[in-house]
Amino acid sequence: MSIKQLIKDWTLPISMMVGVLGYFLFTQVEALSNAKRIIASTFPYFLPGLICVMLFFTYCKIEPRELRPRRWHLWLILIQLCEVILGFLWCMANKDSEWLPLGEALLACFIAPMAAVGAVVTQKIGGNPATATTYTIISSTFTAIVVPVVYPLVEPGLELSFFDLFLRILSRVFPTIMAPLVITLILWKIAPKIKDYVAEKSKDYSFYLWALCTIVNTAQIIKSIVSSPSSGTMVLWICLSVGILVFAQFYLGKTIGSIYNDRMAAGQGLAQKNTVLAIWMAMSFLTPQSAIGPGACLLWQNIFNSWQIWDHNRKV
């Protein structure tokens, strides 16, 4: 196997390692403190912009008529709703218990929508990016509706109204998803040759942009774990529990997707979570420890996606 092929097959683990090393490098080396401040100040603009470009490349390969709801979308939303209810009941039953952070960490994972990059991964492993994109929109809407109902019950100190919280969540997720989609649809209508040209020339650009996002996200995850007030034992419990959850969701999503001949997209739909949004919601509206859950989720789902990509490349 050539070095180029090795890097191509294991891009995500390499990105994760770079993210871990980058975090410790910028936090431990005093000479990089100024660079760290500059980089940190660009995060609110850099990451969403990167995701928008990445999704634009992916959407250019999609036919608009394919962007319609499928039956498996309903099944996945029902499963996610059941998961949210179970997570909520755990939190209520352990309100004054030392196990509350574990319940909130799992709830943060349950309630998170499908990540926008799920369509990129779906395409990379031979699935249908159009159905994955549609489910991203559906699950993001679901999250925006459910979070304002559930989170104030788990943490009664929240003073935001349902509508305010609903709009806050939509404002953080929908521009990233919808802006490149609208641009693509406009091009499809008025300049289809440009859209086709981008689709032909972009090839794996979306995937490598996602790898760049993974470096940034991994560094942020390590920061949340290192700075967490939870004990090492609780962090370990959260990470292991989330790992079991991620693999179970991939299995269940793929099983349902197999019934509707959309195995890869459904697997991504249930398990590929928008961890950036989930961490923000957990840090803003739950306890700080709960953010460890989505952080661990990112690491586990990238490990599984790395295996999926390697397995797909091996078979083609």
Salt bridges, closest charged atoms under 4 A:
GLU63 OE1 - ARG65 NH1 3.72
ASP196 OD1 - LYS195 NZ 3.83
ASP204 OD2 - LYS8 NZ 3.85
ASP204 OD1 - LYS124 NZ 3.37
ASP311 OD1 - ARG314 NH2 2.42
ASP311 OD2 - LYS315 NZ 3.07
